Amino acid sequence: MKKKIAILGYGLRGCIYAGYTLKYPQEFEVTAIIDSNPDRLNLARALFDCPVYEDYKAFLKDHIAADIVAICTQDAQHREHAEECMKAGYDLLLEKPIAATYEDCLKISAAAEKYKRRVIVCHVLRYTPFYKKIKEIIDSGKIGNIITLCATENVGYYHQAHSFVRGPWRNSEQSSPMILAKCCHDLDIIRWLIGEKCKEISSFGALSFFTPENAPENAAAYCSDCKVSNCVYNAQKIYEQHEWMANYFMSGEKTPQRIARYLRHTQYDKCVFKTDNNVVDHQVTIMKFDKDKTAMHQMTAFSKEIYRDIKIHGTKAELFGLMEENYLEIRPFAGDVEKITLNPQIEYGNHGGGDAGLMHDLYRALNGEATEGISFLDVSLDSHKMAFFAERSRLQDKTLEM
Ligand SMILES: NC(=O)c1ccc[n+]([C@@H]2O[C@H](COP(=O)([O-])OP(=O)(O)OC[C@H]3O[C@@H](n4cnc5c(N)ncnc54)[C@H](O)[C@@H]3O)[C@@H](O)[C@H]2O)c1
């Protein structure tokens, strides 16, 4: 049966979930869109025939019918928006991270219990054909028992510059630490694949490069005023090459002239060495799980492209994977290497099919069907705890028991 969804926060993520309903109208219809930015609401009006609100409290007053409210505002707003919507009787599709602090995550969990609401956290990677296949291989017993796992998240130098040096997640006091904002997906995947509870965690990392000491001589405060040639972090060049990121400061056509006009002297035009960023540009986290299983996760800004790789070492075989290429290798100790190239038909959204996979599973879950990957709040809370403890470990320079 078709389900009703309201979208709170019609930014990049909210647009993806709302857009899914246009592609798959047999599954969902949007019954309300809420965003404090009137320009965003004008974009919503052009596509959806539903009430729109600048203030979520006005939405709550109107008692609009919705099987689920998607909370797609910024990390630090999640607690208030989640609590108030649950209090009003709505179940939630909650963007990750659950909240910007562990205390707020626990408050959301307590509210879910108090108001008896279901909360599904958007761990989109779980729904990708790539990680689903890895889980299937592990569950088949082909690689034996997992002993250790090693995963790398290559953020991409330009993506780091956009999101974590200039953009919304650049400063942990205003948003959340990198290990939460960027890596809570990965810690969730590691926890899910290993299938045991994390017992101890240790993490190291720093902001080493995107700091004033590393600014080229004569670098200006804004790229649009800067005379330094061949800087790979030149904002105009980055946004011309990666138009999707330009949506954070403009809408409509992304011609070089329009980008230059909307970019000039904004936060996104700032020199990457001269802004108020404080989140790390590299971080490594090591984990000990029950049954002495171990895992290592590395996040680095310093990669040419955005991609994830993973190696899982089992008692019978090694499993290697490159997410962006949808490529896997099973390397059994007895027998030949099995190469698997997945060819998923990704018809909508980002994250290697994860966005569409999440929405489809959500639709099934709301219709009472069993869905294996769907991550309810209790499970996500566990992997979020890993991220918060990793950050604490990094700051305190010691291993922590969970
Ligand atoms: N699941 C994922 O893989 C994934 C990826 C990127 C971001 N995220 C998370 O999704 C959330 C949204 O990120 P985004 O990239 O879409 O950000 P965004 O800035 O594009 O969108 C946030 C929207 O919320 C609106 N807003 C702000 N305050 C509001 C208020 N009080 N009431 C109503 N609307 C308000 C803003 O105007 C904006 O349109 C964040 O928590 C982020 O960490 C998740």
The ligand as an ORCA input file, in Angstrom:
! r2SCAN-3c Opt
* xyz 0 1
  N      22.815      9.430      4.723
  C      23.850     10.040      4.161
  O      24.648      9.414      3.519
  C      24.038     11.512      4.310
  C      24.802     12.226      3.377
  C      24.947     13.602      3.531
  C      24.347     14.237      4.614
  N      23.646     13.499      5.526
  C      22.992     14.140      6.689
  O      21.728     14.631      6.238
  C      21.378     15.831      6.951
  C      21.102     16.947      5.942
  O      22.248     17.157      5.145
  P      22.166     17.932      3.728
  O      23.431     17.650      3.057
  O      20.869     17.615      3.068
  O      22.156     19.446      4.253
  P      21.449     20.714      3.604
  O      22.052     21.874      4.294
  O      21.505     20.627      2.127
  O      19.906     20.555      4.043
  C      19.377     20.950      5.275
  C      18.096     21.723      5.004
  O      17.469     22.003      6.249
  C      16.918     23.318      6.157
  N      16.732     23.850      7.523
  C      17.647     24.396      8.339
  N      17.079     24.741      9.508
  C      15.782     24.372      9.436
  C      14.679     24.446     10.331
  N      14.807     24.945     11.561
  N      13.484     23.981      9.910
  C      13.355     23.458      8.669
  N      14.352     23.362      7.777
  C      15.550     23.804      8.162
  C      17.930     24.092      5.355
  O      17.374     25.263      4.791
  C      18.325     23.065      4.303
  O      17.539     23.166      3.142
  C      22.560     16.111      7.877
  O      22.282     15.597      9.149
  C      23.703     15.348      7.248
  O      24.736     14.985      8.139
  C      23.467     12.183      5.373
*
